[in-house]
Amino acid sequence: MSRVTIVDEREPLTLTSDKGTQGYRNWWPGPDATMLRFISRSIDIMEEMADESRNAFRLGRTGYLFVTGSKAGTDRLRETAHTVSGFGMGPVREHPGREAYRPAVRDGYRNQPVGADLLAGEELRRAFPFLAPEAHAALHVRRAGCMNGHAMGAWMLARALGAGATFVRDKVTRVATTGGRVRRVDLASGGSIDTDALVIAAGPMLPEAARLLGVELPVFHELHAKLTLRDVLGIVPRTCPFVIWNDPVSIAWDDKRRRELSGEARTRHLLDALPAGVHLRPVDGPYGDELFLIWTYHTEPCTATWPPAFDPHYGDVVLRGAAQMIPGLQRYVANAADGVVDGGYYCKTAENRPLIGPLGVDGAFVLGALSGYGLMGAHAGAELVAAHVVGGALPDYARAFLPSRYEDPAYRAQVAAWDSLLGQL
């Protein structure tokens, strides 16, 4: 009879899963439909779990709102939306147009539109009056939203334990193999577990875990931070979508801060235009008053160390950037230090696709490199790696995530033409 044991040296969801923004979206702009289909399957599973749990983890569907301040940006949003629609996202509707725009509901996830709505002019102002006057248009992706990741993880763990799984608070220090097959894992406590199937799902610690098998995985890390800030003045409506500014931002620093930043080589770049992608969302939908604010203006690869150290200017920078998207937030700039900065590592492959499937040792499998889509992609990923373990039927996107895909020179050449930021906000 099969027995499942979960080994973790930490409490579940305390390394990086609780440091993210806990959002989900069926929006993946390419280069083909693979990632959209994978994430869509994961959203299906999340909705099934929400039904089963009476939405214990508050799955909501307020959507993602991509905002631009230019006509050229509007044209790019329209073009990209039609491309993603062709992958299976759903229809693209323009407003003003033949159909009336349907605002997102306050709570819940059922009976909502799919696809995306492109709003401009008075339609945009009416729907999202808190946006900056410079906003030219916005694309509202509809099968998207947020969940409470902590509650989701707690519910899933309780279900797993109730089904007979065992949780062991320990660290795997060695994987014993014979005849090229996994036979046992040894633990830091001195104990061991006999097994003929091992799934490595170690988040940013994936490279170190794979080396226990003598396997080097083609992954790298980026450090992503977020600011949690209380919106005590109610500047951002609690029904607000996950809002992303799609254009580069030049922060309007005051003279004093400009002199301070220009005085050090490591901060002068903050005076230049910073990359597109500053984004925010209300935490826990209609409940509470907290906001998550995120802006990854540093994307260079780094070494994963724990705990991570963050740019001391990050909270100030991300709040000022967000205030150019939602001007009302300017009222909090003087108190940016009141917020809390945390975050974690994106463990990524060169094409920003996960590693799911068998490794080079019989009985060893991997589920990792889930980049910034861990909570939204983990469900389809777990379903897929389980199918590999038991020899079940595989979906046709399974080949795209096999670790062995890099053995194909033609694929490696194709990846070289892609972007590791594909699908990343």
VEXROLO-573459 format. One record per residue (C-alpha): residue number from 1; residue in three letters; x, y, z. Coordinates in steps of 0.05 Angstrom, whole numbers, plus 5000, padded with zeros to 4 digits. Each point is the difference from the previous one (the first is absolute). Example, Ala and Ser with C-alpha at 12.3 -4.5 7.8 and 13.67 -1.06 7.14 Angstrom:
REM residues 2
> 1;ALA;5246;4910;5156
> 2;SER;5027;5069;4987
END
This chain:
REM residues 425
> 1;MET;5000;5000;5000
> 2;SER;5026;5070;4982
> 3;ARG;5019;5047;5056
> 4;VAL;5016;5074;4991
> 5;THR;5049;5036;5047
> 6;ILE;5012;5075;4996
> 7;VAL;5068;5021;5026
> 8;ASP;5012;5074;5014
> 9;GLU;5050;5032;5047
> 10;ARG;4953;5060;5008
> 11;GLU;4927;5009;5013
> 12;PRO;4962;4994;4934
> 13;LEU;4995;5063;4958
> 14;THR;5051;5038;5041
> 15;LEU;5059;5005;4950
> 16;THR;4972;5037;4940
> 17;SER;4927;4981;4990
> 18;ASP;4978;5048;5055
> 19;LYS;5044;5056;4972
> 20;GLY;4965;5007;4932
> 21;THR;4939;5039;4979
> 22;GLN;4954;4939;4997
> 23;GLY;4970;5017;4933
> 24;TYR;4979;4958;4941
> 25;ARG;4984;5014;4926
> 26;ASN;4987;4963;4935
> 27;TRP;5043;5053;4965
> 28;TRP;5064;4976;4968
> 29;PRO;5022;5037;4938
> 30;GLY;5039;4945;4966
> 31;PRO;5039;4978;4964
> 32;ASP;4944;4949;4992
> 33;ALA;4940;4972;5037
> 34;THR;5040;4953;5045
> 35;MET;5003;5041;5064
> 36;LEU;4928;5027;4993
> 37;ARG;4974;4929;4995
> 38;PHE;5042;4977;5059
> 39;ILE;4978;5057;5045
> 40;SER;4927;4995;4977
> 41;ARG;5000;4927;5023
> 42;SER;5028;5023;5067
> 43;ILE;4945;5052;5007
> 44;ASP;4949;4945;4986
> 45;ILE;5028;4961;5059
> 46;MET;5001;5061;5045
> 47;GLU;4927;5013;4985
> 48;GLU;4983;4927;5015
> 49;MET;5036;5007;5067
> 50;ALA;4964;5065;5014
> 51;ASP;4933;4965;4987
> 52;GLU;5019;4941;5044
> 53;SER;5025;5044;5058
> 54;ARG;4943;5052;4995
> 55;ASN;5054;5048;4978
> 56;ALA;5041;4994;5064
> 57;PHE;5058;5036;4966
> 58;ARG;4958;5058;4971
> 59;LEU;5013;4988;4927
> 60;GLY;4979;5065;4966
> 61;ARG;4994;5021;4928
> 62;THR;5008;5075;4996
> 63;GLY;5049;4991;4942
> 64;TYR;5066;5032;4979
> 65;LEU;4999;5070;4971
> 66;PHE;5057;5019;4953
> 67;VAL;5002;5076;4993
> 68;THR;5038;5042;4948
> 69;GLY;5009;5074;4992
> 70;SER;5008;5002;4924
> 71;LYS;4966;4983;4935
> 72;ALA;5059;4957;4980
> 73;GLY;4992;4962;5066
> 74;THR;4926;4992;4986
> 75;ASP;5015;4970;4932
> 76;ARG;5049;4951;5032
> 77;LEU;4949;4980;5052
> 78;ARG;4948;4988;4946
> 79;GLU;5047;4959;4957
> 80;THR;5025;4958;5058
> 81;ALA;4929;4988;5025
> 82;HIS;4978;4973;4933
> 83;THR;5062;4955;4998
> 84;VAL;4985;4972;5070
> 85;SER;4927;4994;4981
> 86;GLY;5022;4955;4943
> 87;PHE;5036;4956;5051
> 88;GLY;4933;4989;5036
> 89;MET;4994;5057;5051
> 90;GLY;4931;5020;4975
> 91;PRO;4972;5057;4958
> 92;VAL;5025;5072;4999
> 93;ARG;4947;5053;5009
> 94;GLU;5011;5075;4989
> 95;HIS;4965;5056;5038
> 96;PRO;4967;5042;4977
> 97;GLY;4972;4946;4955
> 98;ARG;4941;4956;4986
> 99;GLU;5002;4966;5069
> 100;ALA;4994;5034;5067
> 101;TYR;5059;4993;5046
> 102;ARG;4987;4955;5060
> 103;PRO;5038;5022;5063
> 104;ALA;5031;4946;5043
> 105;VAL;4960;4974;5059
> 106;ARG;5020;5016;5072
> 107;ASP;5015;4928;5018
> 108;GLY;4998;4930;4970
> 109;TYR;5021;4970;4934
> 110;ARG;4939;4969;4965
> 111;ASN;4956;5028;4944
> 112;GLN;5051;5052;4977
> 113;PRO;5022;5019;4930
> 114;VAL;5060;4966;4967
> 115;GLY;5048;5032;4951
> 116;ALA;5017;5073;5008
> 117;ASP;4970;5070;4995
> 118;LEU;5038;5058;4969
> 119;LEU;4974;5066;5029
> 120;ALA;5017;5070;4976
> 121;GLY;4975;5071;5008
> 122;GLU;4939;5011;5044
> 123;GLU;4989;4925;5007
> 124;LEU;5068;4995;5034
> 125;ARG;4988;5061;5044
> 126;ARG;4931;4974;5021
> 127;ALA;5026;4931;5018
> 128;PHE;5065;5020;5034
> 129;PRO;4997;5074;5021
> 130;PHE;5059;4993;5047
> 131;LEU;5050;4991;4943
> 132;ALA;5046;5056;4979
> 133;PRO;4974;5049;4947
> 134;GLU;5056;4976;4955
> 135;ALA;4968;4931;4994
> 136;HIS;4982;4992;4927
> 137;ALA;4970;4929;5002
> 138;ALA;4997;4938;5043
> 139;LEU;4992;4926;4984
> 140;HIS;4959;4963;5053
> 141;VAL;5018;4926;4999
> 142;ARG;4940;4964;5029
> 143;ARG;5019;4928;5019
> 144;ALA;5049;5027;5051
> 145;GLY;5002;5023;5071
> 146;CYS;5029;4981;5068
> 147;MET;4994;4951;5057
> 148;ASN;5023;4994;5072
> 149;GLY;5060;4955;4990
> 150;HIS;5009;4985;5073
> 151;ALA;4929;4975;5007
> 152;MET;5006;4961;4935
> 153;GLY;5064;4965;5024
> 154;ALA;4970;4984;5068
> 155;TRP;4938;4970;4968
> 156;MET;5041;4959;4951
> 157;LEU;5046;4974;5055
> 158;ALA;4941;4980;5043
> 159;ARG;4969;4963;4941
> 160;ALA;5066;4964;4986
> 161;LEU;5009;4978;5072
> 162;GLY;4928;4978;5003
> 163;ALA;5012;4957;4939
> 164;GLY;5058;4965;5034
> 165;ALA;5061;5042;4983
> 166;THR;5053;5012;5053
> 167;PHE;5036;5065;5014
> 168;VAL;5072;4996;5026
> 169;ARG;5035;5063;5025
> 170;ASP;5071;4983;4977
> 171;LYS;5050;5010;4945
> 172;VAL;5021;4951;4947
> 173;THR;5076;4996;5001
> 174;ARG;5014;4940;4955
> 175;VAL;4965;4959;4947
> 176;ALA;5023;4928;4998
> 177;THR;4997;4965;4932
> 178;THR;5017;4931;4976
> 179;GLY;5001;4977;4928
> 180;GLY;4985;5071;4978
> 181;ARG;4935;5001;5040
> 182;VAL;4976;5038;5061
> 183;ARG;4997;4955;5061
> 184;ARG;5002;5043;5062
> 185;VAL;5005;5072;5026
> 186;ASP;5040;5016;5062
> 187;LEU;4980;5056;5047
> 188;ALA;5038;5051;5041
> 189;SER;4970;4971;5063
> 190;GLY;5034;4933;4987
> 191;GLY;4937;4966;4975
> 192;SER;4986;4973;4931
> 193;ILE;4942;4984;4955
> 194;ASP;5000;4942;4951
> 195;THR;4969;5019;4934
> 196;ASP;5001;4984;4926
> 197;ALA;4971;5068;4980
> 198;LEU;5026;5069;5019
> 199;VAL;4970;5066;4977
> 200;ILE;5045;5061;5010
> 201;ALA;4958;5062;5010
> 202;ALA;5049;5046;5037
> 203;GLY;4983;5069;4973
> 204;PRO;5062;5044;4997
> 205;MET;5040;4944;5033
> 206;LEU;4989;4957;4938
> 207;PRO;5072;5000;4974
> 208;GLU;5028;4976;5067
> 209;ALA;4947;4946;5007
> 210;ALA;5012;4974;4930
> 211;ARG;5075;4995;5014
> 212;LEU;4983;4946;5051
> 213;LEU;4987;4958;4938
> 214;GLY;5061;5027;4963
> 215;VAL;4954;5039;4954
> 216;GLU;5014;5072;4978
> 217;LEU;4936;5036;4980
> 218;PRO;5000;5060;4951
> 219;VAL;4969;5051;5047
> 220;PHE;5017;5068;5028
> 221;HIS;4970;5047;5051
> 222;GLU;4972;5070;5003
> 223;LEU;4984;5036;5065
> 224;HIS;4930;5030;5001
> 225;ALA;4976;5046;5055
> 226;LYS;4932;5029;5020
> 227;LEU;4976;5054;5046
> 228;THR;4939;4988;5045
> 229;LEU;4968;5066;5018
> 230;ARG;4936;5017;5037
> 231;ASP;4952;5042;4958
> 232;VAL;4967;5033;5059
> 233;LEU;4971;5055;4957
> 234;GLY;4966;4952;4952
> 235;ILE;5036;5028;4938
> 236;VAL;4995;4933;4963
> 237;PRO;4930;4968;4997
> 238;ARG;4999;4931;5031
> 239;THR;4968;4973;4937
> 240;CYS;5059;5026;4959
> 241;PRO;5033;4950;4952
> 242;PHE;5074;4984;5003
> 243;VAL;5023;5065;4965
> 244;ILE;5064;5000;4957
> 245;TRP;5029;5063;4967
> 246;ASN;5025;4975;4933
> 247;ASP;5048;5058;4985
> 248;PRO;5068;5021;5027
> 249;VAL;4996;5049;5058
> 250;SER;5045;5060;5016
> 251;ILE;4990;5018;5073
> 252;ALA;4989;5074;5016
> 253;TRP;5051;5005;5057
> 254;ASP;5003;5063;5041
> 255;ASP;5065;5039;4998
> 256;LYS;5025;4973;5067
> 257;ARG;4990;4927;4981
> 258;ARG;5029;5012;4931
> 259;ARG;5065;5027;5031
> 260;GLU;5003;4941;5048
> 261;LEU;4990;4948;4945
> 262;SER;5048;5033;4952
> 263;GLY;5055;4999;5053
> 264;GLU;5010;4924;4997
> 265;ALA;5015;4958;4939
> 266;ARG;4955;4943;5024
> 267;THR;4938;5046;5003
> 268;ARG;5009;5046;4939
> 269;HIS;4961;4953;4956
> 270;LEU;4938;5016;5041
> 271;LEU;5001;5069;4967
> 272;ASP;4992;4969;4931
> 273;ALA;4937;4970;4970
> 274;LEU;4987;4934;5035
> 275;PRO;4970;4938;4965
> 276;ALA;4926;4991;4989
> 277;GLY;4961;4956;5048
> 278;VAL;4987;5036;5065
> 279;HIS;4938;4966;5027
> 280;LEU;4955;4995;5061
> 281;ARG;4939;4966;5028
> 282;PRO;4956;5001;5062
> 283;VAL;5017;4944;5048
> 284;ASP;4943;4952;5015
> 285;GLY;4950;5034;4954
> 286;PRO;4945;5036;5038
> 287;TYR;5030;4984;5068
> 288;GLY;5050;5044;5037
> 289;ASP;5037;5060;4974
> 290;GLU;5069;4974;4977
> 291;LEU;5030;5007;4931
> 292;PHE;5056;4960;4966
> 293;LEU;5045;5045;4957
> 294;ILE;5051;4967;4954
> 295;TRP;5052;5025;4951
> 296;THR;5058;4958;4977
> 297;TYR;5046;5052;4971
> 298;HIS;5060;4954;5012
> 299;THR;4996;4935;4961
> 300;GLU;5073;4979;4999
> 301;PRO;5013;4927;5020
> 302;CYS;5025;4990;5071
> 303;THR;5018;4946;5050
> 304;ALA;4944;4978;5045
> 305;THR;5017;5011;5073
> 306;TRP;4953;4999;5060
> 307;PRO;4977;5046;5027
> 308;PRO;5007;5047;4940
> 309;ALA;5022;5072;5006
> 310;PHE;4960;5054;4965
> 311;ASP;5017;5068;4970
> 312;PRO;4990;5049;5058
> 313;HIS;4968;5049;4950
> 314;TYR;4950;4949;4975
> 315;GLY;4939;5021;5041
> 316;ASP;5009;5073;4981
> 317;VAL;5012;4985;4927
> 318;VAL;4941;4952;4991
> 319;LEU;4952;5047;5036
> 320;ARG;5020;5060;4959
> 321;GLY;4995;4959;4936
> 322;ALA;4930;4975;5019
> 323;ALA;4979;5072;5017
> 324;GLN;5013;5019;4927
> 325;MET;4949;4947;4980
> 326;ILE;4951;5016;5057
> 327;PRO;5014;5072;5022
> 328;GLY;4962;4994;5065
> 329;LEU;5056;4956;5027
> 330;GLN;5045;5062;5001
> 331;ARG;4969;5014;5068
> 332;TYR;5038;4940;5029
> 333;VAL;5069;5016;4970
> 334;ALA;5025;5036;5063
> 335;ASN;4983;4938;5040
> 336;ALA;5028;4947;4953
> 337;ALA;5043;4973;5058
> 338;ASP;4936;4979;5035
> 339;GLY;4991;4944;4949
> 340;VAL;5033;4931;5003
> 341;VAL;5048;4976;4946
> 342;ASP;5008;4926;4989
> 343;GLY;5004;4953;4941
> 344;GLY;5035;4939;4972
> 345;TYR;5035;4969;4942
> 346;TYR;4973;4982;4931
> 347;CYS;5034;4935;4980
> 348;LYS;4999;5001;4924
> 349;THR;5020;4967;4936
> 350;ALA;5025;5039;4939
> 351;GLU;4931;4999;4968
> 352;ASN;4962;5010;5065
> 353;ARG;4967;4931;4997
> 354;PRO;4999;4950;5057
> 355;LEU;5039;4936;5008
> 356;ILE;4950;4943;5010
> 357;GLY;5015;4926;4990
> 358;PRO;5052;4946;5007
> 359;LEU;5073;5015;5014
> 360;GLY;5060;4959;4978
> 361;VAL;4993;4951;5058
> 362;ASP;4944;4948;4999
> 363;GLY;4947;5017;5051
> 364;ALA;5021;5073;5005
> 365;PHE;4954;5056;4977
> 366;VAL;5000;5075;5004
> 367;LEU;4946;5053;5008
> 368;GLY;5035;5068;5000
> 369;ALA;5022;5064;4965
> 370;LEU;4930;5027;5008
> 371;SER;5027;5070;4997
> 372;GLY;4947;5052;5020
> 373;TYR;4941;4954;4987
> 374;GLY;5010;4950;5056
> 375;LEU;4933;5005;5036
> 376;MET;4961;5004;4935
> 377;GLY;5039;4945;4963
> 378;ALA;5014;4951;5056
> 379;HIS;4934;4964;4994
> 380;ALA;5007;4980;4927
> 381;GLY;5074;4988;5014
> 382;ALA;4985;4952;5057
> 383;GLU;4948;4964;4958
> 384;LEU;5051;4993;4944
> 385;VAL;5058;4975;5043
> 386;ALA;4953;4950;5034
> 387;ALA;4981;4973;4932
> 388;HIS;5074;4991;4985
> 389;VAL;5011;4963;5066
> 390;VAL;4942;4951;4991
> 391;GLY;5007;4992;4925
> 392;GLY;4933;5033;4986
> 393;ALA;4976;5036;4937
> 394;LEU;5036;5065;4986
> 395;PRO;4971;5063;4969
> 396;ASP;5031;5022;4935
> 397;TYR;5035;5059;5034
> 398;ALA;5040;4952;5043
> 399;ARG;5058;4996;4949
> 400;ALA;5011;5075;5006
> 401;PHE;5020;4994;5073
> 402;LEU;5044;4938;5000
> 403;PRO;5070;5013;5027
> 404;SER;5027;4959;4941
> 405;ARG;4975;5053;4950
> 406;TYR;5068;5035;5004
> 407;GLU;5034;4939;4970
> 408;ASP;4971;5021;4932
> 409;PRO;5047;5050;4965
> 410;ALA;4942;5026;4958
> 411;TYR;4961;5016;5063
> 412;ARG;5059;5034;5032
> 413;ALA;5007;5044;4938
> 414;GLN;4926;5017;5003
> 415;VAL;5005;5019;5074
> 416;ALA;5058;5046;4985
> 417;ALA;4952;5043;4959
> 418;TRP;4949;5003;5056
> 419;ASP;4999;5045;5061
> 420;SER;5006;4976;5072
> 421;LEU;4950;5054;5018
> 422;LEU;4945;4969;4957
> 423;GLY;4936;5001;5040
> 424;GLN;5031;5037;5058
> 425;LEU;4969;5064;5025
END
